[in-house]
Amino acid sequence: MTSSVPPSSNGLDDTTPDPRKDSLIEYPCLFPVKVMGLKTDDFFLQMAALAQRHDPFLDPASIAQRDSSGGKYISLTITITATSREHLDNFYRALTSHPLVKYAL
């Protein structure tokens, strides 16, 4: 005798993990990212351009910036509208692979 199990209502079988349950973040959401690097004339402009490639609606005026106490480094807080985990991962990869970026948190 075989038993039939009705399919789940989400279209996934019970053995397929649901990636939405693995994240505490609900997308889309505003997600702040801190970026740090050497203070150069074009650090802000390059980071704003990079962020706008990942979030076309980002207003560069919304990016907060702060110089280090010695004035050698700058940190930016860039808040993007993240649409998925993959979107955030791609943004972090782009930031951390940029030659001017020392850290991205």
Secondary structure in CASP SS format (residue, H / E / C, confidence):
PFRMAT SS
TARGET T0000
AUTHOR 0000-0000-0000
METHOD secondary structure of the structure
MODEL  1
M C 1.00
T C 1.00
S C 1.00
S C 1.00
V C 1.00
P C 1.00
P C 1.00
S C 1.00
S C 1.00
N C 1.00
G C 1.00
L C 1.00
D C 1.00
D C 1.00
T C 1.00
T C 1.00
P C 1.00
D C 1.00
P H 1.00
R H 1.00
K H 1.00
D H 1.00
S C 1.00
L C 1.00
I C 1.00
E C 1.00
Y C 1.00
P C 1.00
C E 1.00
L E 1.00
F E 1.00
P E 1.00
V E 1.00
K E 1.00
V E 1.00
M E 1.00
G E 1.00
L E 1.00
K C 1.00
T C 1.00
D C 1.00
D C 1.00
F H 1.00
F H 1.00
L H 1.00
Q H 1.00
M H 1.00
A H 1.00
A H 1.00
L H 1.00
A H 1.00
Q H 1.00
R H 1.00
H H 1.00
D C 1.00
P C 1.00
F C 1.00
L C 1.00
D C 1.00
P H 1.00
A H 1.00
S H 1.00
I C 1.00
A E 1.00
Q E 1.00
R E 1.00
D E 1.00
S C 1.00
S C 1.00
G C 1.00
G C 1.00
K C 1.00
Y E 1.00
I E 1.00
S E 1.00
L E 1.00
T E 1.00
I E 1.00
T E 1.00
I E 1.00
T E 1.00
A E 1.00
T C 1.00
S C 1.00
R H 1.00
E H 1.00
H H 1.00
L H 1.00
D H 1.00
N H 1.00
F H 1.00
Y H 1.00
R H 1.00
A H 1.00
L H 1.00
T H 1.00
S C 1.00
H C 1.00
P C 1.00
L C 1.00
V E 1.00
K E 1.00
Y E 1.00
A E 1.00
L C 1.00
END
